[in-house]
Amino acid sequence: MNDRTLSLLGLCRRAGKLTPGNDAVIDDIKNHRASLVVVASDISKNTEKKLESACRSFETRIVKLNRPKDELSLATGRFSAVVAVCDEGFAKKLYELITNENKEENVYD
């Protein structure tokens, strides 16, 4: 995993374009504020199912980061296994970085 991804997530947080936490992310999805949902590799299956269902219903992209929630939390400054990116520019770049890295590391997106 490239540190560019974690750095960009931190930049999103500092810019106020990142929402951490399951309930807040689902709220952003339902209110069409989330451009991308990023989940940690060690997210619970139940939470992952709920997020995938919400993203599918509201046509929001979701991608799995090949890092545990501890590293995601360290990058964003908030302990969470899931974050919503609420800016299309940041979302596009993050999606590109994560999917390219996942393909290299054989992790689904």
N, CA and C of each residue as an Amber inpcrd file, in Angstrom:
protein
   327
   0.8480000  -1.1810000   0.0000000   0.0000000   0.0000000   0.0000000
   0.8840000   1.2320000   0.0000000   0.5380000   2.1230000  -0.8380000
   1.2930000   3.3500000  -1.0010000   0.9030000   4.3460000   0.0870000
   1.8910000   5.0370000   0.6530000   1.6060000   6.0450000   1.6690000
   0.8430000   7.2290000   1.0900000   0.8160000   7.3730000  -0.2200000
   0.0600000   8.4550000  -0.8520000  -1.4210000   8.3510000  -0.5010000
  -1.9120000   7.1410000  -0.4330000  -3.3200000   6.9230000  -0.1060000
  -3.6260000   7.4100000   1.3040000  -2.8200000   6.9920000   2.2670000
  -3.0330000   7.4080000   3.6490000  -2.8280000   8.9090000   3.8080000
  -1.8520000   9.4610000   3.1170000  -1.6170000  10.9080000   3.1680000
  -2.8020000  11.6740000   2.6050000  -3.3620000  11.1840000   1.5050000
  -4.5110000  11.8490000   0.9000000  -5.7380000  11.7550000   1.8020000
  -5.9090000  10.6480000   2.4940000  -7.0040000  10.5300000   3.4560000
  -6.8350000  11.5460000   4.5870000  -5.6120000  11.7250000   5.0500000
  -5.3350000  12.7250000   6.0800000  -5.6160000  14.1350000   5.5770000
  -5.2600000  14.4000000   4.3390000  -5.5220000  15.7090000   3.7410000
  -7.0300000  15.9580000   3.6350000  -7.7750000  14.9350000   3.2570000
  -9.2430000  15.0420000   3.2000000  -9.8040000  15.4160000   4.5690000
  -9.2830000  14.7920000   5.5870000  -9.7510000  15.0590000   6.9560000
  -9.4600000  16.5120000   7.3360000  -8.2580000  16.9700000   7.0700000
  -7.8810000  18.3480000   7.4080000  -8.6870000  19.3670000   6.6090000
  -9.1050000  18.9840000   5.4070000  -9.9090000  19.8710000   4.5590000
 -11.3910000  19.8390000   4.9440000 -11.7470000  18.9800000   5.8790000
 -13.1390000  18.8820000   6.3020000 -14.0190000  18.1210000   5.3310000
 -13.4220000  17.2880000   4.5070000 -14.1630000  16.5420000   3.4840000
 -14.2410000  15.0530000   3.7880000 -14.0280000  14.6660000   5.0430000
 -14.0160000  13.2630000   5.4280000 -14.9210000  13.0600000   6.6330000
 -15.7780000  12.0630000   6.5750000 -16.6790000  11.7420000   7.6820000
 -16.3360000  10.3580000   8.2060000 -15.8680000  10.2490000   9.4560000
 -15.5740000   8.9340000  10.0370000 -16.7670000   8.3770000  10.7970000
 -16.8240000   7.0600000  10.8990000 -17.8460000   6.4160000  11.7130000
 -19.0010000   5.8660000  10.9050000 -19.4240000   4.6720000  11.2610000
 -20.4530000   3.9490000  10.5220000 -21.7620000   4.7280000  10.3930000
 -22.3230000   5.1840000  11.4990000 -23.6120000   5.8750000  11.4570000
 -23.5350000   7.1790000  10.6700000 -22.4730000   7.9370000  10.8760000
 -22.3050000   9.2020000  10.1530000 -22.1100000   8.9590000   8.6590000
 -21.4030000   7.8970000   8.3110000 -21.1820000   7.5660000   6.8980000
 -22.5070000   7.1700000   6.2410000 -23.2990000   6.3580000   6.9070000
 -24.5980000   5.9630000   6.3520000 -25.4940000   7.1850000   6.1750000
 -25.4350000   8.1180000   7.1190000 -26.1940000   9.3590000   6.9940000
 -25.7370000  10.1550000   5.7670000 -24.4190000  10.2390000   5.5600000
 -23.8840000  10.9420000   4.3780000 -24.3020000  10.2570000   3.0800000
 -24.3330000   8.9330000   3.0870000 -24.7570000   8.1880000   1.8930000
 -26.2170000   8.5090000   1.5800000 -27.0620000   8.4360000   2.5880000
 -28.4980000   8.6640000   2.3920000 -28.8090000  10.1000000   1.9650000
 -27.9900000  11.0450000   2.4030000 -28.2090000  12.4500000   2.0620000
 -27.3770000  12.8920000   0.8530000 -26.8130000  11.9220000   0.1300000
 -26.0650000  12.1590000  -1.1090000 -24.8720000  13.1010000  -0.9210000
 -24.2690000  13.0650000   0.2630000 -23.0580000  13.8630000   0.5000000
 -21.7980000  13.0490000   0.2340000 -21.8800000  11.7330000   0.3730000
 -20.7080000  10.8670000   0.2100000 -20.4460000  10.5950000  -1.2650000
 -19.2230000  10.8870000  -1.6950000 -18.8110000  10.5690000  -3.0620000
 -18.1360000   9.2030000  -3.1230000 -17.5420000   8.8000000  -2.0030000
 -16.8320000   7.5190000  -1.9200000 -16.8390000   7.0580000  -0.4750000
 -17.0210000   5.7610000  -0.2640000 -16.9270000   5.1630000   1.0630000
 -15.6970000   4.2660000   1.0680000 -14.8380000   4.4730000   2.0590000
 -13.6110000   3.6880000   2.1940000 -13.7220000   2.8790000   3.4760000
 -13.5380000   1.5530000   3.3600000 -13.6130000   0.6760000   4.5290000
 -12.2640000   0.0020000   4.7530000 -11.9550000  -0.2410000   6.0160000
 -10.7080000  -0.9150000   6.3890000 -10.8170000  -2.4040000   6.0920000
  -9.6820000  -3.0450000   5.9930000  -9.6570000  -4.4740000   5.6600000
 -10.2290000  -5.3510000   6.7630000 -10.2080000  -4.8760000   8.0070000
 -10.6800000  -5.7000000   9.1220000 -12.0480000  -5.2590000   9.6520000
 -12.8480000  -4.6670000   8.7820000 -14.2080000  -4.2600000   9.1560000
 -15.0530000  -5.5130000   9.3650000 -16.0230000  -5.4290000  10.2590000
 -16.8720000  -6.6000000  10.5120000 -17.7470000  -6.8800000   9.2880000
 -18.0720000  -8.1460000   9.0980000 -18.8820000  -8.5520000   7.9380000
 -20.2720000  -7.9120000   7.9850000 -20.8580000  -7.8040000   9.1730000
 -22.1800000  -7.2100000   9.3140000 -22.1610000  -5.7360000   8.8960000
 -21.1810000  -4.9930000   9.3720000 -21.0540000  -3.5770000   9.0180000
 -20.7910000  -3.4310000   7.5270000 -19.9460000  -4.2830000   6.9930000
 -19.6380000  -4.2330000   5.5680000 -20.8950000  -4.4710000   4.7220000
 -21.7280000  -5.4270000   5.1280000 -22.9790000  -5.7080000   4.4110000
 -23.9120000  -4.5050000   4.4200000 -24.0490000  -3.8640000   5.5910000
 -24.9120000  -2.6810000   5.7090000 -24.4260000  -1.5520000   4.8080000
 -23.1200000  -1.3340000   4.8050000 -22.5570000  -0.2650000   3.9860000
 -22.7200000  -0.5550000   2.5000000 -22.4510000  -1.7930000   2.1070000
 -22.6040000  -2.1640000   0.6950000 -24.0480000  -1.9970000   0.2420000
 -24.9830000  -2.3610000   1.0950000 -26.3990000  -2.2200000   0.7680000
 -26.7810000  -0.7460000   0.6090000 -26.3420000   0.0910000   1.5400000
 -26.6380000   1.5250000   1.4570000 -25.9970000   2.1420000   0.2220000
 -24.7580000   1.7720000  -0.0580000 -24.0570000   2.3080000  -1.2320000
 -24.7430000   1.8800000  -2.5260000 -25.1770000   0.6440000  -2.5850000
 -25.8770000   0.1510000  -3.7690000 -27.2040000   0.8950000  -3.9560000
 -27.9340000   1.0980000  -2.8720000 -29.2320000   1.7750000  -2.9310000
 -29.1260000   3.2340000  -3.3710000 -28.0620000   3.9040000  -2.9360000
 -27.9150000   5.3240000  -3.2190000 -26.8150000   5.6130000  -4.2450000
 -26.3770000   4.5600000  -4.9380000 -25.3940000   4.6690000  -6.0230000
 -24.1370000   5.4310000  -5.6130000 -23.5490000   4.9750000  -4.5230000
 -22.3000000   5.5410000  -4.0080000 -21.2070000   4.4900000  -4.1430000
 -20.0450000   4.9070000  -4.6120000 -18.9300000   3.9670000  -4.7440000
 -18.4010000   3.5820000  -3.3640000 -17.9790000   2.3290000  -3.2510000
 -17.3700000   1.8250000  -2.0250000 -16.1140000   1.0680000  -2.4090000
 -15.0730000   1.2170000  -1.6110000 -13.8150000   0.5440000  -1.8990000
 -13.1930000   0.0780000  -0.5860000 -12.5600000  -1.0900000  -0.6350000
 -11.9150000  -1.6520000   0.5470000 -10.4260000  -1.3360000   0.5180000
  -9.9800000  -0.6940000   1.5630000  -8.5790000  -0.3380000   1.7330000
  -7.8260000  -1.5690000   2.2370000  -6.6780000  -1.8330000   1.7110000
  -5.9070000  -2.9980000   2.1500000  -5.0560000  -2.6300000   3.3720000
  -5.6980000  -2.0210000   4.3340000  -5.0730000  -1.6480000   5.5950000
  -6.0870000  -1.8370000   6.7120000  -5.6190000  -2.1990000   7.9220000
  -6.5510000  -2.3620000   9.0450000  -7.0400000  -1.0110000   9.5610000
  -8.0690000  -1.0570000  10.3960000  -8.6570000   0.1750000  10.9040000
  -7.6810000   0.9900000  11.7470000  -6.6880000   0.3490000  12.3510000
  -5.6880000   1.1010000  13.1090000  -4.9210000   2.0630000  12.2130000
  -4.5400000   1.6150000  11.0290000  -3.8030000   2.4760000  10.1020000
  -4.7040000   3.5380000   9.4870000  -5.9460000   3.1660000   9.1720000
  -6.9090000   4.1440000   8.6630000  -7.1470000   5.2210000   9.7160000
  -7.2910000   4.8010000  10.9660000  -7.5140000   5.7380000  12.0650000
  -6.3260000   6.6640000  12.2680000  -5.1300000   6.1230000  12.1740000
  -3.9240000   6.9360000  12.3250000  -3.8380000   7.9890000  11.2230000
  -4.1920000   7.6220000  10.0150000  -4.1350000   8.5540000   8.8870000
  -5.1730000   9.6590000   9.0000000  -6.3450000   9.3320000   9.5510000
  -7.4450000  10.3040000   9.5920000  -7.5710000  11.0230000  10.9300000
  -6.9010000  10.5210000  11.9430000  -6.9700000  11.1640000  13.2520000
  -8.2180000  10.8110000  14.0420000  -9.0110000   9.8730000  13.5680000
 -10.2220000   9.4370000  14.2580000 -10.2930000   7.9170000  14.1920000
 -10.6210000   7.2560000  15.3050000 -10.6980000   5.8000000  15.3110000
 -11.9780000   5.3650000  14.6170000 -11.8280000   4.7670000  13.4650000
 -12.9700000   4.3090000  12.6830000 -12.5110000   3.3150000  11.6290000
 -13.3980000   2.3600000  11.3150000 -13.1020000   1.3770000  10.2770000
 -13.6980000   1.7730000   8.9420000 -14.4420000   2.8880000   8.9370000
 -15.0890000   3.3390000   7.7080000 -15.1240000   4.8670000   7.6790000
 -14.8760000   5.4220000   6.4900000 -14.9590000   6.8700000   6.2990000
 -15.6690000   7.1630000   4.9800000 -16.3220000   8.3100000   4.9350000
 -16.9410000   8.7890000   3.7020000 -16.1580000   9.9910000   3.2140000
 -15.8180000   9.9970000   1.9420000 -15.1520000  11.1350000   1.3190000
 -16.2510000  11.9820000   0.6770000 -16.3400000  13.2370000   1.0890000
 -17.4470000  14.1110000   0.6740000 -16.9830000  15.1880000  -0.3050000
 -16.1010000  14.8250000  -1.1910000 -15.6120000  15.7270000  -2.2330000
 -15.2980000  14.8830000  -3.4550000 -15.8500000  15.2370000  -4.6050000
 -15.6950000  14.4110000  -5.8030000 -14.2370000  14.3300000  -6.2670000
 -13.4920000  15.4130000  -6.1490000 -12.0850000  15.4040000  -6.5630000
 -11.2420000  14.4610000  -5.7220000 -11.3660000  14.5840000  -4.3960000
 -10.6570000  13.6770000  -3.5010000 -11.1090000  12.2410000  -3.7410000
 -12.4090000  12.0420000  -3.9030000 -12.9630000  10.7010000  -4.0890000
 -12.4040000  10.0390000  -5.3410000 -12.3480000  10.7900000  -6.4220000
 -11.8460000  10.2460000  -7.6830000 -10.3930000   9.7900000  -7.5470000
  -9.5610000  10.6290000  -6.9550000  -8.1410000  10.2980000  -6.8020000
  -7.9420000   9.1250000  -5.8450000  -8.6630000   9.1190000  -4.7240000
  -8.5480000   8.0190000  -3.7750000  -9.0080000   6.7050000  -4.3780000
 -10.1250000   6.7300000  -5.0930000 -10.6340000   5.5220000  -5.7280000
  -9.5970000   4.9630000  -6.7040000  -9.0040000   5.8460000  -7.4740000
  -7.9780000   5.4420000  -8.4390000  -6.7730000   4.8240000  -7.7350000
  -6.2690000   5.4880000  -6.6990000  -5.1020000   4.9750000  -5.9660000
  -5.4080000   3.6190000  -5.3120000  -6.5370000   3.5250000  -4.6430000
  -6.8660000   2.2990000  -3.9110000  -7.1250000   1.1350000  -4.8590000
  -7.8790000   1.3550000  -5.9300000  -8.1620000   0.2510000  -6.8480000
  -6.8990000  -0.2180000  -7.5620000  -6.0250000   0.7060000  -7.9270000
  -4.7570000   0.3060000  -8.5550000  -3.9020000  -0.5030000  -7.6010000
  -3.8260000  -0.0820000  -6.3560000  -3.0310000  -0.8090000  -5.3740000
  -3.6600000  -2.1630000  -5.0390000  -4.9900000  -2.2130000  -4.9890000
  -5.6630000  -3.4820000  -4.7080000  -5.4460000  -4.4820000  -5.8310000
  -5.4360000  -4.0080000  -7.0620000  -5.1720000  -4.9040000  -8.1960000
  -3.7680000  -5.4780000  -8.0930000  -2.8240000  -4.6390000  -7.7060000
  -1.4490000  -5.0970000  -7.5490000  -1.3290000  -6.1080000  -6.4210000
  -2.1470000  -5.9280000  -5.3750000  -2.0750000  -6.7960000  -4.2010000
  -3.1630000  -7.8580000  -4.1750000  -3.9760000  -7.9510000  -5.2580000
  -5.0420000  -8.9490000  -5.3940000  -6.0910000  -8.8720000  -4.2910000
  -6.5520000  -7.6630000  -3.9720000  -7.6200000  -7.4450000  -3.0050000
  -8.8020000  -6.8920000  -3.7830000 -10.0080000  -7.3650000  -3.4600000
 -11.1670000  -6.8600000  -4.2060000 -11.4540000  -5.4220000  -3.8380000
 -12.1290000  -4.7100000  -4.7340000 -12.5490000  -3.3310000  -4.4530000
 -14.0390000  -3.2320000  -4.4520000
